[in-house]
Amino acid sequence: MSWYDIAFRIYWWIEKRIAPEIRYAQYDYEEVLFRLVPDGAVWLDVGCGHQLLPEWRQMQEKELVSRAHLLVGLNYDHASLMKHKTIAFRIRGDIGQLPFRNDSFDIVTANMVVEHLQEPLKQFREIARVLKPGGLFIFHTPNYYSPLVLIASFTPDSLKRKIIWLLERRTEEDVFRTYYRANTEKDISQIAQAAGLLTEKITLVTSSGHALFAVFPPVTVLELLYLKIIKRYHPLRHLRGNIIAVLRKPDHTRSQTNAVM
């Protein structure tokens, strides 16, 4: 067992005793997918990378994948695309120019991808184009106003890559540039509206398991107490680390029918 694994075991042990109500935000995203992805869906996961969910949730990922009539993974990085274990149909492509017809998908998802979008309005419009009327765009992304994200946004990429390798053992090829141009509630709502999407729900969630704190146990207690406070007190919600957004493409036919009735 490596020192990295030991550090995280200590972290989780402390977490259960200080802030058992705090959990990794990927679990919140997973629950949203289980709730909103219908059986028989035609589904597109953009920026699919290596996996749909974290590696230790492979069983849950396979269950989600089995729900879909068709699940397509799209990623620009070919090396990442080839490593994916559960999505059978994978395409190398650009989110700003999706290689699909209009109204093709019931669901589009993105897990830790939106922060990397350089032109989110253009890319949201493409997602809106390929969604069927009434279809959902569900994504999980960092919240720009979280202190850690703010610090990261001002950190030079060269230094950031070294820190990520030290803390997470991710190679430079697996670290992509971030822009954070659709990473606040306000920005998401405005970009969604301009792209022709309705904002169904934007949820700010706390997230534990930051490698920075896990590998430095003396500050783990301080981090967990901080997370506990911002989760408990609603006025501090804008400091929470992650955003889960659900956007919907308008169903004009349904709206017109309702208006006639």
C-alpha positions in Angstrom: 0.0 0.0 0.0 1.4 3.4 -1.0 1.7 6.5 1.2 -1.0 8.0 -1.0 -3.5 5.2 -0.2 -2.6 5.4 3.5 -3.2 9.2 3.5 -6.7 8.7 2.0 -7.6 5.9 4.5 -6.7 8.3 7.3 -8.7 11.1 5.7 -11.8 8.9 5.4 -11.4 7.7 9.0 -11.3 11.3 10.2 -14.2 12.3 8.0 -16.5 9.7 9.4 -15.9 11.1 12.9 -16.0 14.9 12.2 -18.3 15.3 9.3 -20.2 12.1 8.4 -22.7 14.2 6.4 -20.1 15.3 3.9 -19.3 13.1 0.9 -17.6 13.1 -2.4 -19.7 15.1 -4.9 -19.5 12.3 -7.5 -22.0 10.4 -5.4 -24.5 13.3 -5.8 -23.9 13.4 -9.6 -24.4 9.6 -9.7 -27.7 9.9 -7.9 -29.0 12.5 -10.3 -28.2 10.3 -13.2 -30.0 7.3 -11.7 -33.0 9.5 -11.1 -33.1 11.3 -14.5 -31.7 8.9 -17.1 -34.7 6.8 -18.3 -34.7 3.2 -19.4 -34.2 3.0 -23.2 -32.6 6.5 -23.4 -30.5 7.6 -26.4 -27.6 9.1 -24.5 -24.5 11.2 -25.3 -21.7 11.6 -22.8 -19.5 14.5 -23.9 -15.9 14.6 -22.7 -16.3 11.0 -21.7 -12.6 10.5 -20.9 -11.7 7.2 -19.2 -15.0 6.5 -17.4 -18.6 7.8 -16.8 -18.2 7.6 -13.0 -15.1 7.3 -10.8 -13.2 4.0 -11.1 -14.4 2.6 -7.8 -18.0 2.9 -9.0 -17.7 0.5 -11.9 -20.6 -1.6 -10.9 -22.9 1.4 -10.7 -21.5 2.7 -14.0 -22.3 -0.6 -15.7 -25.9 -0.5 -14.3 -26.4 3.0 -15.7 -25.0 2.1 -19.1 -27.3 -0.9 -19.3 -30.3 1.4 -19.0 -29.6 3.1 -22.3 -30.8 1.9 -25.7 -27.8 3.6 -27.1 -24.9 5.4 -25.2 -22.3 7.3 -27.2 -19.1 8.7 -25.7 -17.4 11.7 -27.3 -14.0 13.0 -26.5 -11.4 15.1 -28.3 -8.4 13.3 -26.8 -8.0 10.0 -28.6 -5.8 8.4 -25.9 -8.4 9.0 -23.2 -11.2 7.8 -25.5 -9.5 4.5 -26.2 -9.2 3.7 -22.4 -12.9 3.8 -21.7 -14.1 0.5 -20.3 -17.9 0.7 -20.4 -19.1 2.8 -23.4 -18.9 0.7 -26.5 -19.7 3.4 -29.1 -17.0 6.1 -28.8 -16.3 9.0 -31.2 -13.4 11.4 -31.4 -15.0 14.9 -31.8 -15.3 18.5 -30.8 -18.2 19.6 -28.5 -18.4 22.8 -30.5 -19.1 20.9 -33.7 -20.9 17.7 -32.8 -21.1 15.1 -35.6 -24.7 14.2 -35.0 -28.1 15.2 -36.5 -30.5 17.6 -34.9 -32.8 16.1 -32.2 -30.7 12.9 -31.8 -30.4 12.4 -28.0 -32.7 12.2 -25.0 -29.9 12.9 -22.6 -26.5 14.7 -22.8 -24.2 14.4 -19.8 -20.8 15.9 -18.9 -18.8 14.9 -15.8 -16.1 17.5 -14.9 -16.0 18.8 -18.5 -17.7 22.2 -18.6 -14.8 23.9 -16.8 -12.6 23.0 -19.8 -15.0 24.7 -22.4 -13.3 27.7 -24.1 -16.5 28.8 -25.8 -19.4 27.5 -23.6 -22.1 29.4 -25.5 -21.1 27.8 -28.8 -20.8 24.4 -27.2 -24.1 24.6 -25.2 -25.8 25.6 -28.5 -24.4 22.4 -30.1 -25.7 20.4 -27.2 -29.1 22.0 -27.5 -29.1 21.3 -31.2 -28.6 17.5 -30.8 -31.0 17.2 -27.9 -34.5 16.1 -28.7 -37.3 18.5 -27.6 -37.7 18.0 -23.9 -34.3 16.4 -23.6 -31.9 17.1 -20.7 -28.4 18.3 -20.4 -27.0 17.2 -17.0 -23.5 18.2 -15.9 -21.2 18.2 -12.9 -18.5 20.8 -12.7 -16.5 22.8 -10.1 -18.0 26.0 -8.7 -15.8 29.0 -9.5 -16.5 30.7 -6.2 -15.1 27.8 -4.2 -11.8 29.0 -2.7 -9.8 26.1 -4.0 -11.1 26.6 -7.5 -10.4 30.4 -7.4 -6.8 29.6 -6.3 -6.5 27.0 -9.1 -7.8 29.4 -11.7 -4.9 31.7 -11.0 -2.3 29.0 -10.8 0.0 28.7 -13.9 -0.7 25.5 -15.9 2.9 24.3 -15.7 2.8 24.5 -11.9 -0.8 23.0 -11.7 0.3 20.0 -13.7 3.2 19.3 -11.3 0.9 19.7 -8.2 -1.7 17.4 -9.8 0.9 14.7 -10.5 2.2 15.0 -6.9 -1.2 14.8 -5.3 -3.2 12.6 -7.7 -0.5 10.8 -9.8 -2.2 12.1 -13.0 0.2 12.5 -15.9 0.4 15.7 -18.0 -1.5 14.0 -20.8 -4.4 13.5 -18.5 -4.6 17.2 -17.3 -6.4 19.6 -19.6 -6.6 23.4 -19.5 -9.4 25.0 -17.6 -11.3 28.2 -18.3 -14.2 28.3 -15.8 -16.5 30.3 -18.2 -19.7 28.4 -17.2 -18.9 27.7 -13.6 -21.2 29.9 -11.5 -25.0 29.8 -11.1 -25.4 33.1 -12.9 -23.1 32.2 -15.9 -24.8 28.8 -16.4 -28.3 30.4 -16.4 -27.3 33.1 -18.8 -25.4 30.9 -21.2 -28.2 28.3 -21.1 -30.8 30.9 -21.9 -28.7 32.3 -24.8 -28.3 28.7 -26.1 -32.0 28.0 -26.0 -32.0 25.8 -22.9 -34.2 26.1 -19.9 -32.6 25.9 -16.4 -34.4 23.2 -14.6 -32.2 23.1 -11.5 -28.7 24.2 -10.4 -27.5 22.6 -7.2 -24.4 23.6 -5.3 -22.9 20.7 -3.4 -20.0 20.3 -0.9 -17.4 17.7 -1.7 -14.8 15.9 0.4 -11.8 13.9 -0.7 -9.6 16.7 -1.9 -6.2 15.2 -2.5 -4.5 18.4 -1.3 -5.9 17.9 2.2 -5.8 14.1 2.2 -2.1 14.0 1.8 -1.5 16.6 4.5 -3.5 15.1 7.5 -2.9 18.1 9.9 -5.1 20.3 7.8 -7.8 17.6 7.2 -9.7 18.5 10.3 -9.8 22.2 9.3 -11.0 21.3 5.8 -13.8 19.0 7.2 -15.0 21.6 9.7 -15.1 24.2 6.9 -17.1 21.9 4.7 -19.5 21.2 7.5 -20.1 24.9 8.0 -20.7 25.8 4.3 -23.0 22.8 4.0 -25.1 23.7 7.0 -25.5 27.4 6.5 -27.4 28.3 3.3 -26.0 31.9 3.1 -22.6 30.3 2.5 -23.8 28.0 -0.2 -21.9 30.0 -2.9 -18.7 28.7 -1.5 -19.5 25.0 -2.0 -17.1 23.2 -4.2 -19.2 21.7 -7.0 -22.2 22.4 -9.2 -24.7 19.9 -10.6 -26.9 21.5 -13.3 -29.9 20.2 -15.1 -30.9 22.1 -18.3 -33.8 21.2 -20.6 -34.4 21.8 -24.3 -37.9 23.3 -24.6 -40.6 21.1 -26.0 -42.5 23.6 -28.2 -45.0 21.0 -29.4 -46.0 20.1 -25.8 -46.2 23.8 -24.9 -48.4 24.6 -27.8 -50.6 21.6 -27.0 -51.0 22.8 -23.4 -51.8 26.3 -24.5 -54.6 25.0 -26.8 -56.0 22.8 -24.0 
